[in-house]
Amino acid sequence: MKIAHIINPVIVSAASDLLIAQPITFASMGAARDAAAGELEVELLTAQFAEDRPLVPRDFIATADLDRSILDFGSFGKRRKLPLIADILDRLQAASQADYYIYTNVDIAVMPYFYRAVARLLQSGLDALVINRRTISTLHTSPEQLDLMYAELGESHPGRDCFVWRRQATPHFVCGHTCIGTGGIGRVLQLNLAATAQRFHEYGDLHLTFHLGDERRWTDPDQQDIAAFNWSELVAVVRTLRERGTMSNHPSVTGFLERRAADLA
């Protein structure tokens, strides 16, 4: 089995929590790839804007630079150059022939056995997974402290930020202009995975990924216009999947559709 895992690295200011999180993510992915060596092949890739390319770790494969952002599709009070998830997935599809793909947010670190565990889940008959993270403390801030981070059990978190699917499914995804870095993106990917899979499952209690703390910057008042844009794109995704007749009847999907029926009409 061959797995390709893509993230979106970004150069940030000292005020951003990504300044601490990204090096930890990079190191954890490298450690997990090394732990899987000899059992399965793991490619680590990035999709980045040209200005962020210097941040790409040497042992990652940098795909073609991104050339669009949410700023090409609207005006927002706080200008954030957020990539479109469709563009990230296009870069992944063009760069890798792996059997299965993984996308995670760049602040999501993985356990050393992550890729081996994902392979076991896929070998059990599943072909698409959402793996929700665990939230650990912010006591440890360096990749040199990864062992201590691994040792924290943390707490389960409902946010969707790790996605696994078959390569062949990617061309059938409907993502519109949804961007990463704000609300709604996890739901867009979940709906697409469920719509294109034969056997889909969402895990909320596995100790496979983790995040430092639980800041939710996308809920800040100055970012609500971006969140509203993503929600409108999510509504369009739901309508398209319904028109295609591919909307999944998985409980996590139908429950969401029932709860938000008025908003999604």
PyMOL commands that set and color helices and strands:
alter all, ss='L'
color gray80, all
select helices_A, chain A and resi 18-36+50-55+70-72+85-95+114-123+143-151+167-172+185-196+217-219+221-244+251-259+261-264
alter helices_A, ss='H'
color red, helices_A
select strands_A, chain A and resi 2-7+41-46+61-62+100-104+109-110+128-131+134-136+155-156+162-166+200-203+209-212
alter strands_A, ss='S'
color yellow, strands_A
deselect
rebuild
show_as cartoon
